[in-house]
Amino acid sequence: MAKDEVLVVGAGPVGLTCAIQLARSGVKCRIIDKNPFQAKDSRAAGIHARTLEVLDDMGILPQILKEGIKVTGINLYSKNSRLVHAQYKGFDTPYCFMIDLPQSQTEHLLLHALEELGVKVHRNTELNHLELFDTHVDVMLKEGERSLTPDTFAYVIGCDGARSRCRHLTNTNFPGDEYPINWVVLDGHLDWPYDSQEMHIFLHEEGLCAFFPLPHDRMRIIIEKSKGDETSPTFEFALKILQKRVSSEVKLHEPSDISPFIIHHRQVTAYKTGRVFLAGDAAHLHSPAGGQGMNTGIQDSYNLAWKLSLVMQGIGKEELLETYHEERHPVAKEVLAITDKLTKMMTTKNSALTFMRDAFMSVIGSFDLLKEQLPKRFSQLYIRYQPSSIIIDETNNHPPTKVKIGGRAPDHLLMQGEKEISFFDLFKGFHHTLLLFGGKKPTSADLKTLSSFYPMKHPHIRTYFIHRNENELAHCPDKTQCLLDLEPSAHTHYGIDKLTAILVRPDGYIGYIQEPLSLKRFENYLKKIFKQFDFQLSW
């Protein structure tokens, strides 16, 4: 076995996220990239709210917020009329906005975080061959012009993009197709009468134009080429289209290189083949509509890393790794479906469909409740994993009304002694977090049940007792574990009124809810994740 236990192939945002998470958890990994230098070009820019929460857990968010630009709204136009103006508001998150930052800068920040953990990217190195075994993966690596080098790893994670070598070597099917549309992308300064902190999408009979704010008062510009237009994209070409489709008064300054591109909609049939995993563009490709690609890929890595970490440390069951495909494949499948519909809707040239689309979007734009769903849907805050072997609801009488198993556990402020602390503060790291809610009016029997948890210790589970009444905290032997619920209360936020246990996974999703409490059922759940646990409970 190599001194590095996991091989991560590809050093884009997805691969870097995976390597960071593995390194943070103590798993030795090696990350390689076939390119000799970090990529300078970038199409992805938007970082949505859920990904911002992930980056917060990883400790990278402050720099992302410092270098990026907050996007506060979405505008949709057709025939010089604004159909929809949807603002980022009402999200259940500390980050009710999107951050736009060129992918190259996001990669730079992730790379710096990885290097601070003592891991460097092996560049100009590519995966040439791999062979799967029950206990390991044999690989052949090629660094530059050097001869092939054999090595062995416990697992390989393919984050190597649309032309994934890992996907090819595992013969993983990648069904889908290419959109029959040609696009160009460029960045530049714009002189125009529109809000520079909002997205703008202009629908036109010859093709759409989309604008995304970037730092330093620049805009990312995406242009759909007219059907049959074989013109080589140039600055003059782009300006002519913008003045025709958007406004004759548009002026473009200091443009970057203009690049053509095409888009696909594809998804692999399996995210895991033996000991090889696929993540990001290696597993799914979809239209950039909604800016879902990089965000979905980063969250692929975030989902996989904690599971692989537990298994590599001999703590988690290997069956845990099967849930990576179970959970992430349906997410990308839904993203593909939504972005495909959006792309076809926004690029249709059929006059009848265009009329119906504009009428439909006008109706949405007239109602706050409807138009606010657009940025909420893109935020990825409302992804919910379906019930599975590790996502279990055991509530009989009084299930929470505002959180569900498989859903993200939202943030909330509480008091820990004299200081405020948030759920997100408690969740940070690679442990499970057991939240024991005392209920709105706990009985003496409820308090006795809670007290039996006080001596519970487990290296990978942190337990907190949440009480609404300060008098209930008097019985806590460890004051750091007992939290005072503030008004408006976490009980209300989560929709809880009775004694309830919620187990939050290391990725911030709710894996288990129990009401009423039962030791046997709780132990049975833990056995699905952990090989063993060294605490005793007596209820």
C-alpha positions in Angstrom: 0.0 0.0 0.0 1.2 3.5 -0.8 2.0 5.9 2.0 -0.9 7.9 0.7 -4.1 5.9 1.2 -6.5 7.7 -1.2 -5.7 9.0 -4.7 -7.7 12.0 -5.8 -7.5 12.6 -9.6 -8.1 16.2 -10.6 -7.3 19.4 -8.8 -10.3 21.6 -9.7 -12.7 22.7 -7.0 -14.2 19.3 -6.6 -10.9 17.4 -6.2 -9.5 20.1 -4.0 -12.5 20.0 -1.7 -12.2 16.2 -1.5 -8.5 16.4 -0.7 -9.0 19.1 1.9 -11.8 17.2 3.7 -9.8 14.0 3.7 -6.7 15.8 5.0 -8.7 17.6 7.7 -10.0 14.2 9.0 -6.5 12.7 9.1 -6.7 10.5 6.0 -3.5 10.6 3.9 -4.2 11.4 0.3 -2.4 12.2 -2.9 -3.9 14.6 -5.4 -2.8 14.7 -9.0 -3.6 16.8 -12.0 -2.5 16.3 -15.6 -2.1 20.1 -16.2 1.3 21.5 -15.3 -0.2 24.7 -13.9 -3.4 25.8 -12.2 -6.0 26.7 -14.8 -6.4 30.4 -15.4 -9.6 30.3 -17.5 -12.9 29.7 -15.7 -16.6 29.4 -16.7 -18.0 28.6 -13.3 -18.4 31.6 -11.0 -21.6 31.3 -8.9 -21.3 29.9 -5.4 -24.7 29.3 -3.9 -25.8 29.4 -0.3 -25.4 25.8 0.6 -21.9 25.7 -0.8 -21.1 28.8 1.2 -22.2 26.8 4.3 -19.9 24.0 3.2 -17.0 26.4 2.7 -17.7 27.9 6.2 -17.3 24.5 7.7 -14.0 24.1 5.8 -12.7 27.4 7.1 -12.4 29.0 3.7 -15.5 31.2 3.7 -14.0 34.5 5.0 -11.6 34.7 2.0 -14.4 33.8 -0.4 -16.6 36.6 0.9 -13.7 39.0 0.8 -12.7 38.3 -2.8 -16.1 37.6 -4.3 -19.1 39.8 -5.0 -22.5 39.3 -3.5 -25.3 38.8 -6.0 -28.6 39.9 -4.6 -31.1 39.3 -7.4 -32.1 37.7 -10.7 -33.7 39.6 -13.7 -35.3 38.0 -16.7 -36.1 40.1 -19.8 -37.9 39.4 -23.1 -38.6 41.9 -25.9 -37.0 44.7 -23.9 -39.4 44.1 -21.0 -38.5 42.8 -17.6 -40.6 39.7 -16.8 -39.1 38.8 -13.5 -37.1 40.5 -10.8 -36.4 38.0 -8.0 -34.3 39.0 -5.0 -32.4 36.7 -2.7 -34.4 37.0 0.5 -36.2 34.7 3.0 -33.6 31.9 2.9 -33.1 29.9 6.1 -29.4 30.5 6.1 -26.8 33.1 7.3 -25.9 33.5 3.6 -29.0 34.8 1.8 -27.1 35.6 -1.4 -24.9 34.1 -4.0 -21.2 34.9 -4.3 -19.7 35.3 -7.8 -16.0 34.6 -8.0 -14.1 33.3 -11.0 -13.5 29.6 -10.6 -9.7 30.1 -10.9 -9.8 32.3 -7.8 -11.9 29.8 -5.9 -9.4 27.1 -6.9 -6.6 29.3 -5.7 -8.2 29.7 -2.2 -8.9 26.0 -2.0 -5.4 25.2 -3.0 -3.9 27.5 -0.3 -6.1 25.8 2.3 -4.9 22.3 1.1 -1.3 23.4 1.2 -1.7 24.6 4.8 -2.7 21.1 5.6 0.6 19.9 4.3 -0.7 18.4 1.0 0.6 19.6 -2.4 -0.9 18.9 -5.8 1.3 16.7 -8.0 0.9 18.5 -11.3 1.8 17.3 -14.8 0.8 13.9 -13.5 -1.9 11.7 -15.0 -3.6 8.4 -14.3 -2.6 6.0 -17.1 -4.1 2.8 -15.9 -5.9 1.2 -12.9 -6.8 -2.3 -11.8 -9.4 -3.0 -9.2 -9.0 -5.5 -6.4 -11.2 -6.4 -3.4 -8.8 -4.7 -1.0 -7.0 -2.0 -3.1 -6.5 -0.3 -6.4 -3.3 -0.7 -8.4 -2.6 2.3 -10.6 0.0 3.4 -13.2 0.9 7.1 -13.0 2.8 9.2 -15.6 4.5 12.4 -14.6 5.5 14.5 -17.6 7.8 12.7 -19.9 8.9 10.2 -17.3 8.2 6.5 -17.5 5.1 5.0 -15.9 5.2 4.5 -12.2 3.2 1.8 -10.4 1.4 2.6 -7.1 -1.3 1.2 -4.9 -4.1 3.0 -3.1 -7.0 1.9 -0.9 -9.4 4.1 -3.0 -9.4 6.3 -6.0 -11.7 9.3 -6.4 -12.1 10.6 -10.0 -12.7 14.4 -10.0 -11.1 14.7 -13.4 -13.9 16.4 -15.3 -15.9 15.9 -18.4 -13.2 13.7 -20.1 -12.6 11.7 -17.0 -9.9 9.1 -17.2 -11.2 7.4 -14.1 -14.7 7.1 -15.7 -13.1 5.7 -18.9 -10.9 3.2 -17.1 -13.8 1.8 -15.1 -16.0 1.5 -18.2 -18.7 3.5 -16.5 -21.6 4.4 -18.8 -22.2 8.1 -19.3 -25.5 8.4 -21.2 -26.8 11.8 -22.4 -26.3 14.1 -25.3 -24.9 17.5 -26.5 -27.2 20.5 -26.8 -27.3 21.7 -30.5 -26.4 25.2 -29.4 -23.1 27.1 -29.7 -22.1 29.5 -27.0 -19.3 32.0 -26.3 -18.1 33.4 -23.0 -16.1 36.5 -22.0 -15.6 38.9 -19.2 -15.4 42.7 -19.3 -16.5 46.1 -18.0 -19.9 47.2 -19.1 -21.4 50.6 -19.5 -25.1 50.0 -19.2 -28.1 51.1 -17.1 -28.5 47.8 -15.1 -27.8 46.9 -11.5 -24.2 45.6 -11.3 -24.9 43.3 -8.3 -27.7 41.3 -9.9 -27.8 38.7 -12.7 -29.5 39.7 -16.0 -30.8 37.3 -18.6 -32.1 38.7 -21.9 -34.2 36.4 -24.1 -34.2 37.2 -27.8 -35.4 35.5 -30.9 -31.8 35.1 -32.1 -30.5 33.8 -28.8 -30.1 34.7 -25.2 -27.4 36.8 -23.5 -26.7 36.4 -19.8 -24.7 38.6 -17.4 -23.2 37.6 -14.1 -21.4 40.1 -11.8 -17.8 39.6 -11.0 -15.4 41.4 -8.7 -13.7 44.6 -9.7 -16.8 45.8 -11.5 -16.6 43.2 -14.3 -19.3 41.0 -15.8 -19.2 37.4 -17.0 -21.1 37.5 -20.3 -22.5 34.4 -21.9 -23.9 34.6 -25.5 -25.9 32.1 -27.4 -24.8 32.2 -31.0 -27.5 32.5 -33.7 -28.3 29.2 -35.4 -26.1 28.7 -38.4 -23.7 31.5 -37.3 -20.2 30.2 -38.0 -18.5 33.5 -37.3 -15.3 33.3 -35.2 -16.1 35.0 -31.9 -14.3 38.3 -31.5 -14.8 41.4 -29.4 -16.6 43.2 -32.3 -18.8 40.1 -32.7 -19.8 40.1 -29.1 -20.4 43.9 -28.9 -22.6 43.8 -32.0 -24.8 41.0 -30.5 -25.1 42.8 -27.2 -26.1 46.0 -28.8 -28.7 44.2 -30.9 -30.2 41.9 -28.2 -29.8 44.0 -25.0 -29.4 47.7 -25.8 -27.8 49.8 -28.5 -26.2 51.9 -25.7 -24.2 49.0 -24.3 -20.5 49.6 -24.3 -17.9 46.9 -23.5 -14.4 47.7 -22.2 -11.3 45.6 -21.4 -12.7 42.3 -22.5 -11.0 39.1 -21.7 -10.3 36.4 -24.3 -13.6 35.3 -25.9 -14.0 31.5 -25.9 -16.5 29.3 -27.6 -18.1 26.3 -25.8 -20.8 23.7 -26.0 -22.8 22.2 -23.2 -24.0 18.6 -22.5 -26.5 16.8 -20.3 -25.1 13.5 -19.1 -24.9 11.4 -16.0 -23.1 8.2 -15.1 -25.0 5.2 -14.2 -22.8 4.5 -11.2 -20.9 6.9 -8.9 -19.0 3.9 -7.4 -17.3 1.0 -9.2 -15.5 -1.2 -6.7 -13.0 1.1 -4.9 -13.3 3.9 -7.5 -15.6 6.9 -7.0 -16.7 9.6 -9.5 -17.6 13.2 -8.5 -18.3 16.5 -10.2 -18.2 16.7 -14.0 -16.7 13.2 -14.1 -20.1 12.0 -12.9 -22.6 14.6 -14.3 -22.6 17.3 -16.9 -25.5 19.8 -17.3 -26.4 23.1 -18.7 -25.0 26.1 -16.8 -28.5 27.4 -16.3 -28.9 28.1 -12.6 -25.1 27.8 -11.9 -25.4 24.3 -10.4 -22.4 22.5 -11.8 -19.5 23.4 -9.5 -21.8 23.6 -6.5 -23.2 20.1 -7.1 -19.6 18.8 -7.5 -18.3 20.4 -4.4 -21.2 18.8 -2.4 -20.4 15.4 -4.0 -17.0 15.6 -2.4 -18.4 16.9 0.9 -20.8 13.9 1.0 -18.2 11.3 0.2 -15.3 12.6 2.3 -16.8 12.1 5.8 -18.0 8.5 4.9 -14.6 7.6 3.4 -12.8 9.1 6.4 -14.8 6.9 8.8 -14.1 3.8 6.8 -10.4 4.6 6.3 -10.0 5.1 10.1 -11.6 1.7 10.7 -14.5 3.3 12.5 -17.2 3.2 9.8 -18.7 0.2 8.1 -17.7 -0.2 4.4 -21.4 -0.4 3.5 -21.5 3.3 4.3 -19.7 4.0 1.0 -22.6 2.6 -0.9 -24.8 5.5 0.2 -22.7 7.9 -1.8 -24.3 6.8 -5.0 -27.7 6.4 -3.3 -27.7 10.0 -2.1 -25.8 12.0 -4.8 -27.1 10.3 -8.0 -30.7 11.4 -7.4 -29.5 15.0 -6.6 -27.7 15.4 -9.9 -30.5 13.6 -11.8 -32.9 16.3 -10.5 -30.4 19.1 -11.4 -30.2 17.6 -14.9 -33.9 17.6 -15.3 -34.4 21.2 -14.0 -31.5 22.7 -16.0 -32.6 20.9 -19.1 -36.1 22.3 -18.9 -34.7 25.8 -18.2 -32.3 25.6 -21.1 -34.9 24.5 -23.5 -37.4 27.1 -22.3 -34.9 30.0 -22.5 -33.5 29.0 -25.9 -36.7 28.0 -27.8 -37.3 29.8 -31.1 -40.8 28.5 -31.5 -43.1 31.6 -31.5 -46.0 29.9 -29.8 -43.7 28.5 -27.1 -42.0 31.8 -26.7 -45.4 33.5 -26.2 -46.4 31.0 -23.5 -43.1 31.2 -21.8 -43.2 35.0 -21.6 -46.8 34.9 -20.3 -45.9 32.3 -17.7 -42.8 34.1 -16.5 -44.9 37.4 -16.3 -47.3 35.7 -13.9 -44.4 34.4 -11.8 -42.9 37.9 -11.8 -46.2 39.3 -10.5 -46.2 37.3 -7.2 -43.5 37.6 -4.6 -44.1 34.1 -3.3 -43.6 32.6 -6.8 -40.6 34.6 -8.0 -38.7 34.1 -4.7 -38.7 30.3 -5.5 -36.2 30.8 -8.3 -33.2 31.8 -6.2 -34.3 29.5 -3.5 -34.3 26.5 -5.9 -30.9 27.4 -7.1 -29.5 27.8 -3.5 -29.4 24.0 -3.0 -30.5 24.6 0.6 -33.5 22.4 0.1 -31.9 19.2 -1.1 -33.3 16.2 0.8 -31.8 12.8 0.7 -34.4 10.0 0.7 -34.9 7.5 3.5 -32.2 4.8 3.4 -30.1 2.5 5.6 -28.6 5.6 7.3 -31.5 8.0 6.9 -34.2 6.9 9.3 -37.3 8.5 10.8 -38.4 6.9 14.1 -41.0 9.4 15.2 -44.4 8.0 16.2 -46.4 10.7 17.9 -44.8 14.1 17.6 -42.4 14.3 14.6 -40.8 17.7 14.0 -42.9 19.8 11.7 -40.2 21.9 10.1 -37.2 19.6 9.6 -37.2 16.2 8.0 -34.8 13.3 7.9 -32.4 13.6 4.9 -32.8 17.4 5.0 -30.2 19.9 6.0 -30.2 20.9 9.6 -30.7 24.7 9.7 -28.7 27.1 11.8 -29.9 28.7 15.0 -28.4 30.8 17.9 -28.4 29.5 21.4 -26.6 30.3 24.7 -23.7 28.2 26.0 -23.1 29.7 29.4 -22.5 33.4 28.9 -21.8 33.2 25.1 -23.9 32.9 22.0 -23.2 29.8 19.9 -24.8 28.5 16.7 -25.8 25.1 15.5 -23.3 25.6 12.7 -20.6 26.1 15.2 -21.5 22.8 16.9 -21.6 21.0 13.6 -18.2 22.0 12.3 -15.8 19.0 12.0 -16.1 15.3 11.2 -18.3 14.2 14.2 -22.0 13.4 14.3 -23.9 15.9 16.5 -26.7 14.6 18.7 -29.2 17.3 19.6 -31.5 16.4 22.5 -34.4 18.8 22.6 -36.1 19.0 26.0 -39.4 20.0 24.6 -41.5 23.0 25.3 -42.9 21.7 28.6 -40.7 18.8 29.7 -42.1 16.6 32.5 -40.0 15.3 35.4 -39.8 12.0 33.5 -38.5 13.7 30.4 -35.7 15.4 32.5 -34.8 12.1 34.0 -34.6 10.5 30.6 -32.3 13.3 29.4 -30.1 13.0 32.5 -29.3 9.4 31.5 -27.5 10.8 28.5 -25.1 12.9 30.6 -22.4 10.2 31.0 -22.6 9.2 27.3 -19.2 9.6 25.6 -18.2 8.7 22.0 -15.2 10.1 20.1 -17.3 10.6 16.9 -20.6 11.9 18.5 -21.0 15.2 20.3 -24.1 15.5 22.4 -25.9 18.7 23.3 -29.0 19.2 25.5 -31.3 22.0 24.5 -33.6 23.5 27.1 -36.0 26.4 26.9 -36.0 27.1 30.7 -32.8 28.1 32.5 -33.9 26.2 35.6 -33.6 23.0 33.5 -29.8 23.6 33.0 -29.1 23.3 36.7 -28.9 19.5 36.5 -26.3 19.5 33.7 -22.9 18.2 35.0 -21.1 19.6 31.9 -22.3 23.1 31.2 -20.7 23.1 27.7 -23.1 20.4 26.7 -26.2 22.2 27.9 -27.6 25.0 25.8 -30.3 27.5 26.6 -32.7 28.0 23.8 -33.3 31.6 22.9 -36.5 33.3 21.6 -37.4 32.8 18.8 -36.5 29.3 19.9 -34.7 26.5 18.1 -37.7 24.3 19.2 -40.0 26.5 17.1 -37.5 26.7 14.3 -37.3 22.9 14.0 -41.0 22.4 14.8 -40.4 20.4 18.0 -42.6 20.4 21.1 -41.8 17.1 22.8 -38.6 15.4 23.9 -36.8 14.6 20.6 -33.4 13.3 19.5 -31.9 14.5 16.2 -28.6 13.2 14.9 -26.9 15.5 12.5 -24.3 14.0 10.2 -20.8 15.5 9.6 -22.1 16.9 6.3 -24.9 18.8 8.1 -27.8 16.6 7.0 -30.2 14.9 9.4 -29.6 11.2 9.5 -31.9 10.2 12.3 -34.9 11.5 14.3 -36.3 9.7 17.3 -39.5 10.4 19.4 -40.2 8.9 21.8 -36.7 8.0 22.9 -35.5 4.3 22.9 -32.0 3.1 23.6 -32.4 -0.1 21.6 -33.5 1.7 18.5 -30.8 4.3 18.8 -28.1 1.6 19.2 -29.5 -0.2 16.1 -29.2 2.9 14.1 -25.6 3.5 15.2 -24.7 0.0 14.2 -25.5 0.9 10.6 -22.7 3.4 10.6 -20.1 2.5 13.2 -18.3 -0.8 13.5 -18.4 -0.4 17.2 -19.2 2.2 19.8 -17.7 2.4 23.3 -20.4 4.1 25.4 -23.1 2.7 27.6 -26.6 4.1 27.9 -29.2 3.1 30.5 -32.7 4.4 30.1 
